[in-house]
Amino acid sequence: MKLKFLIATLFITTSLSAQTTNLDSIELQMRYAAKQGLLDKYYPRNIDTLYGGYLSTFSFDFKPVGEQDKMIVTQSRNVWSTAKAAMFYHDTSYISMSRHGFYFLRDKMWDSTYGGFYNLVTRDGTPKSMIKEAYGNAFAIYGLSAYYECSHDETALNFAKTAFMWLEKYSHDSIYKGYYQHLNRDGSHVIRTADVKSTSDLGYKDQNSSIHILEALTELYKVWPDDLVRQRLQEMLELIRDKIVTPKGYLQLYFTYDWKPVSYRDSADSIIKKNHYIDHVSFGHDVETAYLMQEADETLNGKASAKTLAVGKKMVDHALKNGWDNSAGGFYDEGYYFKNKPGITITYNTKNWWAQAEALNTLLMFSEMYPGNSMNYQQKFFKEWQYVQTYLIDHEHGDWYEEGLDNSPEYKTKLKAQIWKTTYHNFRALMNCINRIDSLKK
C-alpha cells in the first residue's frame, strides 16, 4: 500500500513538474510574442505624426498601405493597448503613445456639436459617416479609462465621464434596459423599418455591443467608482448572463429593441444561410464573454458569484464540445443548430485570430479554477497555444494572421492590420496569461 502511495505521489509530482516546465516555456514564448512579436511591430510604426492618432492599415510585411481611414474602435484600442503596456512593462514611453491617441479622440473624433464619437473618419479626421454606435463609444470609454489609469491625466477621466453620460442620455434604454447600438448624429436611436434588409443589423440590439459595453463599464468603474456606473455595469452583467446567453450555453446574436431574439431556425436552409451573419453560434464570443462576465462581477463584488461562474463554464464547455478542432486545435468561427439535423453543424471552419487569443486567456483561467476537470482545460490551453504558434503567429514579419493558416492559407499575404484588427485582443490575452502563469508559479 505504501509503495503504491509513493508511486502515485511520484507520478503526480512528475506530472506537476512537467506542467510547470511547460508553463515556464510558454511564458517565455508569450513574453517574446507580446513585446518583440507584437508591440514592437506596431509602435511607434503606426503613430501618425502628420495628422494624429494611429495609422490603421498595414500589409502582411508591415508596410503602411491604403487611405488610412480611422475608426473609433481601432483608435481607442490602440490607446488602451499602449496604456496597458506602459503599466505592464513600467515603460513611460508608452504613456506618450497613448496620450497621442487620446488627443486624436478628443480633437478629431468627438462631435463638438452633438457630442458622441464619430464612428469613422478619414486620416486627417474628417467624418465619413454621421451614424454613431454604442459599440465604438464604449471602446472610447475603455481606452480613455486605461489612459487615465497609467497617466493620471484628469482631462482624460473627465472626457471618459462625458462620453459615459452621453451614452446614458442617448443610447441607454430606460424601459427595456441595455443600449441602442445605432444612433443618428444627434443621438436619437435608429429605428428599424420594414425596408431594412433582413441581412442588416441596423436597428437591432446585439450581444457584441453589449459585451463590450460591459467591458468598458468595468474599466471605467475601476478608475471612477460612481454609483450610476455601478448600476449600469450590474445591469449589463445580468442582461448578458440571464437574457442574452441561451439555455444551451451560447450567445444569441441579435434582438429587437424589447429583447426578442432574432432567429431564422424555423426557416428553410437557404434562408438560414443567407442570414447567417444575424443568426449563428459564435464560439469565440462565447469564450470571450465567460471571461468578461467574470471580470465584471469581480470588479463589482470582489469575487464572481456562483451563477456567473456557472453560466461562464457552461459557455466554455459548449464551445469546447461543439466548436473545438480536436485534431489541430483552435475554435472554429461559426456553427448552427439546424432543426432538421442532429446537434450542431460547423458552418464556417475558419479560425479567426481574436477568438484564439481570447481562448488562451479563458482556458488558462479555467485550468486554474477547475483543475482536474473532465474538459481538461489545461491541456486545451497547451494545444491552443501550439495552434497559435503554428498557424497564427507570423514568425517572420510579426503579429498574427487574421485567420489560421491551416484552413485559410491565403491570409499569409493579406493585410496584417486594418480598422478591425490591431493589438488589443492578442496583447490583452498574452498579458493576462503571463500574469496568470506568474501567479500560478508563486
C-alpha positions as CSV (number, residue, x, y, z in Angstrom):
1,M,0.0,0.0,0.0
2,K,2.8,2.4,1.0
3,L,4.7,1.6,-2.2
4,K,1.6,2.3,-4.3
5,F,1.2,5.6,-2.5
6,L,4.8,6.5,-3.2
7,I,4.5,5.6,-6.8
8,A,1.3,7.7,-7.1
9,T,2.9,10.6,-5.3
10,L,5.9,10.4,-7.6
11,F,3.6,10.3,-10.7
12,I,1.6,13.3,-9.5
13,T,4.8,15.2,-8.7
14,T,6.4,14.4,-12.0
15,S,3.2,15.4,-13.8
16,L,3.0,18.8,-12.0
17,S,6.7,19.3,-12.7
18,A,6.2,18.7,-16.4
19,Q,3.2,21.1,-16.4
20,T,5.3,23.8,-14.6
21,T,8.0,23.3,-17.1
22,N,5.5,23.7,-20.0
23,L,4.2,26.9,-18.4
24,D,7.7,28.2,-17.9
25,S,8.4,27.6,-21.5
26,I,5.1,29.1,-22.7
27,E,5.6,32.2,-20.5
28,L,8.9,32.9,-22.2
29,Q,7.4,32.4,-25.6
30,M,4.4,34.6,-24.7
31,R,6.7,37.4,-23.4
32,Y,8.5,37.4,-26.8
33,A,5.2,37.2,-28.7
34,A,3.8,40.1,-26.8
35,K,6.8,42.5,-27.0
36,Q,9.1,41.7,-29.9
37,G,6.5,39.9,-31.9
38,L,3.6,42.3,-31.5
39,L,4.0,45.7,-29.8
40,D,7.4,46.4,-31.3
41,K,5.9,45.8,-34.8
42,Y,3.1,48.4,-34.2
43,Y,4.6,51.1,-32.0
44,P,5.9,53.6,-32.9
45,R,5.4,52.5,-36.5
46,N,1.7,53.2,-36.5
47,I,2.0,56.6,-34.8
48,D,0.6,59.1,-37.3
49,T,2.9,62.1,-36.8
50,L,1.2,64.0,-39.6
51,Y,-2.5,64.0,-38.6
52,G,-2.5,62.4,-35.2
53,G,-3.9,59.1,-33.9
54,Y,-2.7,55.8,-35.3
55,L,-2.3,54.5,-38.8
56,S,-4.7,51.6,-39.2
57,T,-3.7,49.6,-42.4
58,F,-0.5,47.6,-42.9
59,S,0.5,45.0,-45.4
60,F,1.4,41.5,-44.4
61,D,5.1,42.7,-44.1
62,F,4.1,45.8,-42.1
63,K,4.2,48.5,-44.7
64,P,1.5,51.2,-44.5
65,V,-1.0,50.9,-47.3
66,G,-4.2,52.5,-48.4
67,E,-6.0,55.7,-47.4
68,Q,-5.6,55.0,-43.6
69,D,-9.2,55.8,-42.6
70,K,-9.5,55.8,-38.8
71,M,-12.3,54.1,-36.9
72,I,-13.1,54.9,-33.3
73,V,-12.8,51.2,-32.3
74,T,-9.3,50.8,-33.6
75,Q,-8.1,54.2,-32.4
76,S,-9.4,53.5,-28.9
77,R,-8.0,50.0,-28.8
78,N,-4.5,51.5,-29.6
79,V,-5.0,54.0,-26.7
80,W,-5.9,51.1,-24.4
81,S,-3.0,48.8,-25.6
82,T,-0.3,51.4,-25.1
83,A,-1.7,52.4,-21.7
84,K,-1.7,48.8,-20.5
85,A,1.8,48.3,-22.0
86,A,3.0,51.3,-20.0
87,M,1.8,49.7,-16.8
88,F,2.8,46.1,-17.7
89,Y,6.3,47.0,-18.7
90,H,6.7,50.0,-16.4
91,D,7.8,51.9,-19.5
92,T,6.7,55.6,-19.7
93,S,7.4,55.8,-23.4
94,Y,4.1,54.0,-24.0
95,I,2.3,56.7,-22.0
96,S,3.2,59.3,-24.6
97,M,2.0,57.0,-27.4
98,S,-1.3,56.5,-25.5
99,R,-1.6,60.3,-25.0
100,H,-1.1,60.8,-28.7
101,G,-4.2,58.7,-29.4
102,F,-6.1,60.5,-26.6
103,Y,-5.6,63.8,-28.3
104,F,-6.9,62.5,-31.6
105,L,-10.1,61.1,-29.9
106,R,-10.6,64.4,-28.2
107,D,-9.8,66.8,-31.1
108,K,-10.9,64.9,-34.2
109,M,-13.3,62.1,-33.4
110,W,-15.6,63.7,-30.8
111,D,-18.6,65.6,-32.3
112,S,-18.3,69.1,-30.8
113,T,-21.9,69.9,-31.9
114,Y,-23.9,67.0,-30.8
115,G,-21.5,65.0,-28.7
116,G,-20.6,61.4,-29.1
117,F,-17.8,59.9,-31.1
118,Y,-17.9,59.6,-34.9
119,N,-17.6,56.0,-36.0
120,L,-15.3,56.6,-39.0
121,V,-13.2,59.5,-40.2
122,T,-10.6,60.0,-42.8
123,R,-6.9,60.0,-42.0
124,D,-7.0,63.7,-41.2
125,G,-10.1,63.4,-39.0
126,T,-12.9,64.4,-41.5
127,P,-16.1,62.4,-40.6
128,K,-17.0,59.8,-43.2
129,S,-20.3,58.9,-41.7
130,M,-22.8,60.6,-39.3
131,I,-24.0,57.4,-37.8
132,K,-22.7,56.7,-34.3
133,E,-22.5,53.4,-32.5
134,A,-22.7,52.5,-28.8
135,Y,-20.0,49.9,-29.5
136,G,-17.5,52.4,-30.7
137,N,-18.3,55.0,-28.0
138,A,-17.9,52.2,-25.4
139,F,-14.4,51.4,-26.7
140,A,-13.5,55.1,-26.4
141,I,-14.5,55.0,-22.7
142,Y,-12.5,51.8,-22.4
143,G,-9.3,53.4,-23.9
144,L,-9.7,56.7,-22.0
145,S,-10.1,54.9,-18.7
146,A,-6.9,52.9,-19.2
147,Y,-5.0,56.0,-20.3
148,Y,-6.1,57.8,-17.2
149,E,-5.0,54.8,-15.1
150,C,-1.5,55.0,-16.4
151,S,-1.1,58.8,-16.8
152,H,-3.4,60.2,-14.0
153,D,-4.4,62.8,-16.6
154,E,-7.6,64.2,-15.1
155,T,-8.7,65.6,-18.5
156,A,-8.9,62.1,-19.9
157,L,-11.0,60.9,-16.9
158,N,-13.4,63.8,-17.3
159,F,-13.6,63.0,-21.0
160,A,-14.5,59.4,-20.2
161,K,-17.2,60.7,-17.8
162,T,-18.6,62.9,-20.5
163,A,-18.7,60.1,-23.0
164,F,-20.4,57.8,-20.5
165,M,-23.1,60.4,-19.7
166,W,-23.6,60.9,-23.5
167,L,-24.3,57.2,-23.8
168,E,-26.5,57.4,-20.7
169,K,-28.6,60.2,-22.2
170,Y,-29.0,58.9,-25.8
171,S,-28.1,55.2,-26.0
172,H,-29.3,53.7,-22.7
173,D,-32.8,52.2,-22.8
174,S,-34.5,53.1,-19.5
175,I,-37.5,50.9,-20.3
176,Y,-36.2,47.6,-21.7
177,K,-32.6,48.1,-20.5
178,G,-29.3,47.7,-22.4
179,Y,-28.2,50.1,-25.1
180,Y,-29.3,51.0,-28.5
181,Q,-26.4,50.3,-30.9
182,H,-27.1,52.5,-33.9
183,L,-27.5,56.3,-33.3
184,N,-28.1,59.2,-35.5
185,R,-25.7,62.2,-35.3
186,D,-28.0,64.0,-32.8
187,G,-28.0,60.9,-30.6
188,S,-31.5,59.7,-31.4
189,H,-31.5,55.9,-31.9
190,V,-32.0,54.5,-35.4
191,I,-35.4,52.8,-35.7
192,R,-35.5,49.6,-37.8
193,T,-38.1,49.9,-40.6
194,A,-39.7,47.4,-42.9
195,D,-37.5,48.3,-45.8
196,V,-34.2,47.4,-43.9
197,K,-32.8,44.1,-45.4
198,S,-33.0,41.0,-43.2
199,T,-29.2,40.6,-43.6
200,S,-28.6,44.1,-41.9
201,D,-28.3,44.5,-38.2
202,L,-29.4,48.2,-38.4
203,G,-31.7,49.0,-35.5
204,Y,-31.2,45.7,-33.6
205,K,-29.7,45.4,-30.1
206,D,-27.0,42.8,-30.0
207,Q,-24.6,40.7,-27.9
208,N,-21.4,42.1,-29.4
209,S,-22.0,45.7,-28.4
210,S,-23.5,44.5,-25.1
211,I,-20.4,42.5,-24.0
212,H,-18.1,45.4,-25.0
213,I,-20.2,47.9,-23.2
214,L,-19.9,45.6,-20.2
215,E,-16.1,45.6,-20.7
216,A,-15.9,49.4,-21.0
217,L,-18.0,49.9,-17.9
218,T,-15.8,47.5,-16.0
219,E,-12.7,49.5,-17.0
220,L,-14.4,52.8,-16.1
221,Y,-15.7,51.6,-12.7
222,K,-12.1,50.6,-11.7
223,V,-11.0,54.3,-12.0
224,W,-14.3,56.0,-11.3
225,P,-16.4,54.0,-8.8
226,D,-19.6,56.1,-9.5
227,D,-23.0,54.8,-8.3
228,L,-24.6,55.1,-11.8
229,V,-21.7,53.4,-13.5
230,R,-22.1,50.6,-10.9
231,Q,-25.8,50.3,-11.7
232,R,-25.2,50.1,-15.4
233,L,-22.4,47.6,-15.0
234,Q,-24.7,45.4,-12.8
235,E,-27.5,45.8,-15.3
236,M,-25.3,44.7,-18.3
237,L,-23.9,41.8,-16.4
238,E,-27.4,40.4,-15.6
239,L,-28.7,41.2,-19.0
240,I,-25.9,39.2,-20.7
241,R,-25.8,36.4,-18.3
242,D,-29.5,35.9,-17.8
243,K,-31.0,37.0,-21.1
244,I,-28.5,37.0,-24.0
245,V,-26.9,33.7,-23.1
246,T,-29.2,30.9,-24.3
247,P,-30.1,27.8,-22.3
248,K,-27.7,25.7,-24.4
249,G,-24.8,28.0,-23.3
250,Y,-24.2,30.2,-26.3
251,L,-24.9,33.9,-27.0
252,Q,-28.0,34.8,-29.1
253,L,-26.5,37.4,-31.5
254,Y,-29.3,39.9,-32.3
255,F,-32.5,41.1,-30.7
256,T,-35.4,43.5,-31.3
257,Y,-35.4,46.6,-29.1
258,D,-37.5,44.8,-26.5
259,W,-35.1,41.8,-26.4
260,K,-37.0,39.3,-28.5
261,P,-34.4,37.0,-30.2
262,V,-33.9,37.3,-33.9
263,S,-33.8,33.7,-35.2
264,Y,-34.2,32.0,-38.5
265,R,-34.1,28.5,-37.1
266,D,-37.6,27.7,-38.4
267,S,-36.8,28.9,-41.9
268,A,-35.5,26.9,-44.9
269,D,-31.8,26.2,-45.0
270,S,-31.3,28.7,-47.9
271,I,-32.8,31.5,-45.7
272,I,-30.7,30.5,-42.8
273,K,-27.5,30.6,-44.9
274,K,-28.5,33.9,-46.4
275,N,-28.9,35.4,-42.9
276,H,-26.0,33.6,-41.2
277,Y,-24.5,37.0,-40.1
278,I,-27.5,37.7,-38.0
279,D,-28.1,34.2,-36.6
280,H,-25.4,31.7,-35.8
281,V,-23.3,30.4,-32.9
282,S,-20.1,32.4,-32.4
283,F,-17.7,30.2,-30.4
284,G,-15.2,33.0,-30.0
285,H,-17.6,35.4,-28.5
286,D,-18.9,32.7,-26.1
287,V,-15.4,32.0,-24.8
288,E,-14.6,35.7,-24.5
289,T,-17.8,36.5,-22.7
290,A,-17.2,34.0,-20.0
291,Y,-14.1,36.0,-19.1
292,L,-15.7,39.4,-19.4
293,M,-18.6,38.4,-17.2
294,Q,-16.3,37.1,-14.5
295,E,-14.1,40.2,-14.7
296,A,-17.2,42.5,-14.3
297,D,-18.6,40.5,-11.4
298,E,-15.2,40.6,-9.6
299,T,-14.9,44.3,-10.2
300,L,-18.4,44.8,-8.7
301,N,-18.3,42.4,-5.8
302,G,-14.7,41.4,-5.2
303,K,-15.4,37.9,-6.5
304,A,-17.7,36.4,-9.1
305,S,-21.0,34.9,-8.0
306,A,-21.7,31.2,-8.3
307,K,-24.3,32.0,-11.0
308,T,-21.8,34.0,-13.1
309,L,-19.2,31.2,-12.8
310,A,-21.8,28.5,-13.7
311,V,-23.0,30.3,-16.8
312,G,-19.4,31.1,-17.9
313,K,-18.4,27.5,-17.5
314,K,-21.5,26.3,-19.5
315,M,-20.5,28.6,-22.3
316,V,-16.9,27.5,-22.5
317,D,-17.9,23.8,-22.2
318,H,-20.4,24.3,-25.0
319,A,-17.8,25.9,-27.2
320,L,-15.3,23.1,-26.5
321,K,-17.8,20.3,-27.2
322,N,-19.2,21.8,-30.4
323,G,-16.7,24.3,-31.8
324,W,-13.2,22.9,-30.9
325,D,-11.0,21.3,-33.5
326,N,-9.8,18.1,-31.7
327,S,-7.2,17.5,-34.4
328,A,-5.3,20.7,-35.0
329,G,-6.7,22.7,-32.1
330,G,-8.4,26.1,-32.2
331,F,-12.0,27.2,-32.2
332,Y,-14.0,27.4,-35.4
333,D,-15.7,30.6,-36.3
334,E,-19.3,29.7,-36.7
335,G,-21.9,26.9,-36.1
336,Y,-25.6,26.4,-36.3
337,Y,-28.4,24.3,-34.9
338,F,-30.4,23.3,-37.9
339,K,-33.7,22.0,-36.8
340,N,-33.6,19.0,-39.3
341,K,-30.1,17.9,-38.3
342,P,-28.7,16.4,-35.1
343,G,-26.5,18.5,-32.9
344,I,-24.6,21.5,-34.2
345,T,-23.2,21.9,-37.7
346,I,-19.9,23.8,-38.3
347,T,-20.9,26.4,-40.9
348,Y,-17.5,28.3,-41.1
349,N,-14.4,26.2,-40.3
350,T,-12.1,29.2,-40.4
351,K,-10.4,30.3,-37.1
352,N,-10.0,34.0,-36.6
353,W,-7.2,35.4,-34.6
354,W,-9.2,37.2,-31.9
355,A,-11.2,34.1,-30.9
356,Q,-8.0,32.1,-30.4
357,A,-6.4,34.9,-28.4
358,E,-9.5,35.1,-26.1
359,A,-9.5,31.4,-25.8
360,L,-5.9,31.3,-24.5
361,N,-6.9,33.7,-21.7
362,T,-10.1,31.9,-20.8
363,L,-8.7,28.3,-21.0
364,L,-5.8,29.2,-18.7
365,M,-8.2,30.9,-16.3
366,F,-10.4,27.8,-16.3
367,S,-7.5,25.5,-15.8
368,E,-6.7,27.2,-12.5
369,M,-10.4,27.4,-11.4
370,Y,-11.3,23.8,-12.4
371,P,-8.2,21.6,-12.1
372,G,-8.7,18.0,-13.0
373,N,-12.0,18.8,-14.7
374,S,-13.1,16.3,-17.4
375,M,-12.9,19.1,-20.0
376,N,-9.1,19.2,-19.3
377,Y,-8.8,23.0,-19.7
378,Q,-5.0,23.0,-19.2
379,Q,-4.3,20.5,-22.0
380,K,-6.7,22.5,-24.2
381,F,-4.7,25.6,-23.3
382,F,-1.5,23.9,-24.3
383,K,-2.9,22.8,-27.6
384,E,-4.4,26.3,-28.2
385,W,-1.0,27.9,-27.7
386,Q,0.6,25.3,-30.0
387,Y,-2.1,26.1,-32.6
388,V,-1.4,29.9,-32.3
389,Q,2.3,29.3,-32.6
390,T,1.9,27.1,-35.6
391,Y,-0.9,28.7,-37.6
392,L,-1.4,32.3,-36.4
393,I,1.8,34.0,-35.4
394,D,3.8,35.3,-38.3
395,H,7.3,34.5,-37.0
396,E,8.9,36.3,-40.0
397,H,7.1,39.6,-40.1
398,G,5.4,39.8,-36.7
399,D,1.9,40.0,-35.4
400,W,-0.8,37.3,-36.1
401,Y,-2.5,36.4,-39.3
402,E,-6.2,37.3,-39.4
403,E,-7.2,33.7,-39.9
404,G,-5.4,30.4,-39.0
405,L,-3.4,29.2,-42.0
406,D,-4.5,25.6,-41.5
407,N,-7.9,26.4,-43.1
408,S,-7.1,29.8,-44.6
409,P,-3.6,29.7,-46.1
410,E,-4.4,32.8,-48.3
411,Y,-4.2,35.0,-45.2
412,K,-0.4,34.7,-45.2
413,T,-0.1,37.6,-47.6
414,K,-3.3,39.5,-46.7
415,L,-3.4,42.7,-44.6
416,K,-1.7,42.3,-41.2
417,A,-3.6,45.3,-39.7
418,Q,-6.8,47.0,-40.7
419,I,-9.6,49.0,-39.0
420,W,-10.9,45.9,-37.3
421,K,-7.5,44.4,-36.4
422,T,-4.9,45.8,-34.1
423,T,-3.1,44.9,-30.9
424,Y,-6.0,44.7,-28.4
425,H,-7.2,41.1,-28.4
426,N,-3.8,39.3,-28.6
427,F,-1.9,41.7,-26.4
428,R,-4.6,41.5,-23.7
429,A,-4.6,37.7,-23.9
430,L,-0.8,37.4,-23.7
431,M,-0.6,39.9,-20.9
432,N,-3.3,38.2,-18.9
433,C,-1.8,34.8,-19.5
434,I,1.7,35.9,-18.4
435,N,0.3,37.4,-15.3
436,R,-1.7,34.3,-14.5
437,I,1.3,32.0,-15.1
438,D,3.4,34.1,-12.8
439,S,0.6,33.8,-10.2
440,L,0.4,30.0,-10.7
441,K,4.1,29.6,-10.2
442,K,4.0,31.6,-7.0
